[in-house]
Amino acid sequence: GWEDVKGASTEAFLMNQRITSETFRYKFLNYNRTWLINQLPQLLTPRTMRRSRPYLINQFARILNARRDDISDDSDKDKDKKFGPVSLTAPSRNIIRWWLGKARRRIRLRNIVDPLIKRARGAQCEQCLSRKQLQIEYEVDIDKMADMYDRAYPGDVEVDQVQWKAFW
């Protein structure tokens, strides 16, 4: 009720009601499940993991089983089918080749700057000073940088590594 809120605004009260609803919890967990699972080792201390091991294993099993229920078993039906070659129209083939070329180029650009990124990574987190499980967050996404590079150097069909590193 209102007596529990004590001074909070109506908006904050309504927001609190919404985020504690089962619908919100389900959608949040469903949407963020993979990220949450990846973050758990950083959130749980070794002591907690030792003490609560059976409980945590049970919870992981529940999460994974819930995830498996979401997956349809259409692939089981398709196992016996043999798919032959697909005939494409010329425009479809051109689009696929264009997309594949762009994807290969992005992978190549990422591989070229990976050593620079690893060399620039510090020994500890800049925010919490932790030294474990460091992850890199880009200020500008590599894909956006690649787009900017492609606009700056439109004639660069084969990647000029020196030019790309200088641009990076």
Secondary structure, 3 states (H helix, E strand, C coil): CHHHHCCCCHHHHHHHHHHCCHHHHHHHHHHHHHHHHHHHHHHCCHHHHHHCHHHHHHHHHHHHHHHHHHCCCHHHHHCCCCCCCCCCCHHHHHHHHHHHHHHHHHHHHHHHHHHHHHHHCCCCCCCCCCCCCCCCCCCCCHHHHHHHHHHHCCCCCCCCHHHHHHHC
